[in-house]
Amino acid sequence: MGGYIRKTHDVWELVTNYGYGEEVECSYDSKKEAKADYAVYRKEKRSGFLPSLLSVSLRKRRVPNV
């Protein structure tokens, strides 16, 4: 008898808000890649390169396997 097979997989989304509502900038299959880009966005915001960026966050979604 086989093991458990997930019916979904995780997708990480980088979500930004520039004052017009939330927008998904990028989607990732890897949490490591998503966290790396998230860190870059936060660093650039602190440095002043993205003055209109109000917020940036990571969101995990589970999407069905096709």
VENURRA-V763430 format. One record per run of one state. SS is the DSSP state (alpha for helix, beta for strand, coil for the rest). FROM is the first residue (numbers start at 0). LEN is the number of residues. If there is no record, write none. Layout:
# VENURRA-V763430
ss	from	len
SS	FROM	LEN
SS	FROM	LEN
This chain:
# VENURRA-V763430
ss	from	len
coil	0	7
beta	7	10
coil	17	4
beta	21	7
coil	28	2
alpha	30	17
coil	47	7
beta	54	10
coil	64	2
